[in-house]
């Protein structure tokens, strides 16, 4: 090649680089050329993720070339109608505002099957169902009320549950529905029942042997119990104001506290509300020491429960194992949180509450409202999610970004937390139902719902 030709080629490439480089750089950081106004203008973008994946994206009713998950860039600032759809699933639609130099995040789109696969998995009248911590098993208390029948539901065999009868013992004539508790390894349950001579107590039901009467020497009156979260043989229960810890392998027992209104076990400590002060104390697990009689009690909070009365009833729930955060509900349906050595009220006159899977938010529901408290905002203020004319019967987390709730008329809904220009609300089942549970455990690709209709269990 001649010297002159080389110079021309070099200069051509140089000027092309000088011209194209700013254009490419401007495009990469969100600028595009407006051919109508003949100028370069800034733009924004949208990031979209959905369940299920590979859903179609429509922007202002025009099909986008990409499917979810997708990143759509070079959108001029303004409002856009975004629709996400997939054959056989519900649709999602929202008007979103795109701003220059910013990414609008839409990463929690939920599409439900229009014709979900429904399995009828139990056909006897259900009085109570208690799922194991892993949601792989469930124990079902079925009618009649006298000489009760217990059934074990195994949900770990693919998605076709196996139901088998659990022998509850011929002496049991009644079972307290609230007392069914799973052990840590899910190989046995405990229950509070009455035998045919009128004596009440706790029974242990191993799935591979006969029932065991755990508290034969004590006539118990109030079924408040809990299995140890780290030791599969340790069982704790409250009788009047005394907390006992029982080793089910040898039936050795220890009194942990004598002045408790209620308690909860976190790690190797038992936290309890002291009857006289209304403050929370914790006692170390005696089974971790050299002697079962050796235990240490310390003060967990420096302040009592607000408006405390030892005549009131209190329930305790774990908010966070790691941070030792405890939720307390009194009989007036006020909700308190105990952490950092103090107890403060965070809600009043609620019908129920539920902690999100990530433990960062608390769902509250009353007769006609559902609200959310955010830990990152120190649980204040509450955010209104839904207001209904019908009474709210139950509300749970579907996942970290959606809630499910059941109304008194049997209608069931799932709604998103994203409140930008309204919330998408779905109806997952065609029938009216009586109760429901959600399994959103990490090993499931998609949450599974169990529900009761006319005392029959469906999945």
Helices and strands as residue ranges (DSSP letters): H 3-28, E 31-34, E 39-42, E 44-51, E 56-59, E 62-67, E 70-75, E 78-85, E 92-98, E 103-110, E 120-122, E 126-131, E 137-142, E 149-154, E 162-166, E 172-175, G 177-179, E 181-182, E 188-195, E 200-206, E 212-213, E 224-227, E 234-239, E 242-247, E 252-257, E 260-266, E 269-274, E 280-284, G 286-288, E 297-299, E 314-320, E 325-330, E 335-339, E 342-347, E 352-355, E 361-365, E 369-374, G 375-377, E 383-387, E 392-399, E 402-407, E 412-416, E 425-426, E 435-439, E 448-453, E 456-458
